[in-house]
Amino acid sequence: MPRWPAAALLATLLTAAILRERPAAAEVPPPIVRMAPPAPSAGVPPPDPAPVDRYTVVAGDCLWRIARGVLTAATGTEPTSADIARFWPRIYEANRQVIGDDPDLILVGQVLLIPEV
């Protein structure tokens, strides 16, 4: 039985540990749901006809990941970290009453309004 040199064994173990800790490569955020605004009441002017983007928080979400998914869907390309860093606070500000004072604490099932990109 051949003996592995210590360096080769160490490299194999480190590679296995790194591969085990990497996130899934094909992480895809849930789709953004576009909903039409409610029908106007009599005597009230109709609302803006543009649909409202809403997103329902799922397990593992954070505002950064949501912003990344929205920007990717809107542009068809992977956004830069700077783009995401500018956009996620806009999502937070649009939903401060839903989220509360801590933007790092969003809860599964919360429905967030997504501002225009």
C-alpha positions in Angstrom: 0.0 0.0 0.0 1.6 3.3 -1.0 2.1 5.9 1.6 1.0 9.5 0.9 3.4 12.2 1.6 2.3 14.4 4.5 1.9 17.4 2.2 -0.3 15.6 -0.3 -2.5 14.3 2.6 -2.7 17.8 4.1 -3.6 19.3 0.7 -6.4 16.8 0.2 -7.9 17.4 3.6 -7.8 21.2 3.2 -9.4 21.0 -0.2 -12.2 18.8 1.1 -12.8 21.2 4.0 -12.9 24.2 1.7 -15.3 22.5 -0.7 -17.6 21.6 2.2 -17.8 25.2 3.4 -18.5 26.9 0.1 -22.1 28.1 -0.5 -24.0 26.5 -3.3 -22.7 27.8 -6.7 -26.2 28.1 -8.3 -27.9 30.1 -5.6 -30.9 31.7 -7.2 -33.2 34.1 -5.4 -36.9 33.6 -5.5 -38.7 35.5 -8.3 -40.0 39.0 -7.8 -43.8 39.1 -8.0 -45.4 42.1 -9.8 -48.8 42.9 -8.6 -51.2 45.4 -10.0 -52.5 48.1 -7.6 -56.1 47.6 -6.2 -59.0 48.8 -8.3 -59.9 52.5 -7.6 -63.0 53.5 -5.6 -65.7 55.7 -7.1 -64.6 59.4 -7.2 -61.0 58.6 -6.5 -58.5 59.1 -9.4 -56.9 55.9 -10.6 -53.4 55.1 -9.1 -50.3 55.0 -11.2 -50.8 52.2 -13.6 -47.2 50.9 -13.1 -47.2 47.6 -11.2 -45.7 47.5 -7.7 -42.8 45.2 -7.1 -43.2 43.1 -3.9 -40.9 40.5 -2.5 -41.8 37.9 0.2 -38.8 37.2 2.5 -37.8 33.5 2.5 -35.4 31.7 4.9 -31.8 32.8 4.4 -32.6 36.2 2.9 -30.9 39.4 3.8 -31.4 42.9 2.2 -28.1 42.5 0.3 -29.2 39.2 -1.3 -32.6 40.6 -2.2 -31.0 43.7 -3.7 -28.6 41.6 -5.7 -31.5 39.5 -7.1 -33.6 42.5 -8.0 -30.7 44.2 -9.8 -29.8 41.0 -11.6 -33.4 40.6 -12.8 -33.6 44.2 -13.8 -30.4 44.4 -15.8 -29.8 40.8 -16.9 -26.2 41.1 -15.6 -24.5 40.5 -12.2 -24.4 43.8 -10.3 -21.3 45.1 -8.7 -20.9 45.2 -5.0 -21.1 49.0 -5.2 -24.4 48.8 -7.1 -25.8 46.5 -4.4 -24.4 48.7 -1.6 -26.3 51.7 -3.1 -29.6 49.7 -3.6 -30.2 47.7 -0.5 -30.6 50.8 1.8 -33.4 52.0 -0.6 -35.2 48.7 -0.1 -34.8 49.2 3.7 -36.1 52.8 3.6 -39.1 51.8 1.6 -39.9 49.1 4.2 -38.7 50.6 7.5 -42.2 50.3 9.0 -42.3 46.6 8.1 -38.7 45.7 9.0 -38.2 48.0 12.1 -35.1 49.7 13.2 -32.6 46.9 12.4 -32.1 46.3 8.7 -30.2 43.1 9.5 -33.4 41.5 11.0 -35.9 40.6 8.4 -38.4 37.8 9.0 -39.6 35.0 6.8 -43.0 35.9 5.3 -42.5 39.7 5.4 -43.7 41.3 2.2 -41.3 44.1 1.1 -42.0 46.8 -1.5 -39.2 47.0 -4.0 -38.3 50.5 -5.2 -37.7 51.2 -8.9 -34.2 50.3 -10.0 
